[in-house]
């Protein structure tokens, strides 16, 4: 394996590297968790003979500074592409979810210009949003390029895609992507098993690349400022079923019954909050605020600020919750929590990927399950709050399994295998410069 002692996207590049197009709606510096996985792939692909060109959405602020990141334009499209834009906008209004379908037309226009200039060897798309897979599908067909579809979340069985009218929509689109893509990547073992069960005929296409961490990213616990209470902190947006209501109600019961001193504990929620959710109107929420046991930012904070606070918290709260109580995905925050090493309180389902990773990473933790009775929740929370706050180092298994330099080698092997496939044995450079007529 190449040495992880590298310092930039460009390090290790050679003239022999092959160019690939990575379609990622979110990409740094955007402060979205979905931006981190494609950024890690892009950073480490040069070590395996590939250079990624990123096709991404316009920045919400600031200016793009990386020459290999190609942001779609916000101004009017060329006349030839306006009909596509109108069609995508109509589909956006009809679709059951906000899958950013309106982005397909500007992404197509930008990608076409890029492919006219570069010999692109393959396309990788990472989603959500679904538009990333759809534009990659169109490009792969039009330019006869191999395509790898990376599902950070599935469509079918996704606990955040539960509208009845969306079920057929998701089955048809996911099935089409799986059928057309040369390889399909998922990010948990549970998702890998689910895809294999849904598409047994295509099992050979499915591959697992976990989310992970950047080995160059020096994240670790920091000294805790002396204070009279212990701080349990959550970092990330709160929406739908992903909220701390179970913990808040338990804290209320423990404090009211005298089993816990309210001056000795505080919960801090760092991130935006979806208002209108019932847990915000609960007695526990009002009680803990009145007792100064609960504080929240209710806004998006920078990743650096969140990590600074994370490193100084006594305990870390992981909300692995969804409307279906399904343990399929892993919150990206888990990998940061484990590297900090402070005790983790996880609200999750039994035998979820998050629970199994915490156990094998050997980080002190307690799992509260969504179906635990109140008495058991209270016992678990009380025992958790007695944990020492000294950080623990993650196990060697965790360090090896989730190192993104090693993980990117899997993606690079898939790209190479797709390029060498008989289906794509024809050189693609000429097709990129001289595209066939638009279908």
Secondary structure, 3 states (H helix, E strand, C coil): CCCCCCCCCCCCCCCCCEEEEEECCCCCCCCCCHHHHHHHHHHHHHHHCEEEEEEECCCCCCCCCCCCEEECCCCCCCHHHHHHHHHHHHHHHHCCCCCCCCHHHHHHHHHHHHHCCCCEEEEEEEECCCHHHHHHHHHHHHHCCEEEEEECCCCCCCCCCCCCCHHHHHHHHHHHHHHHCCEEEECCHHHHHHHHHHCHHHHHHEEECCCCECCCCCCCCCCCCCCCCEEEEEECCEECCECCHHHHHHHHHHHHCCCCCHHHEEEEEECCECCCCHHHHCHHHHHHHHCCCEEECCCCCCHHHHHHHHHCCCEEEEECCCCCCCCCCCCCHHHHHHHHCCCEEEEECCCCHHHHHHHHHCCCEEEEECCCCHHHHHHHHHHHCCCCCCCCCCCHHHHHHCEHHHHHHHHHHHHHHHHHCHHHCCCCHHHHHCCCCCC
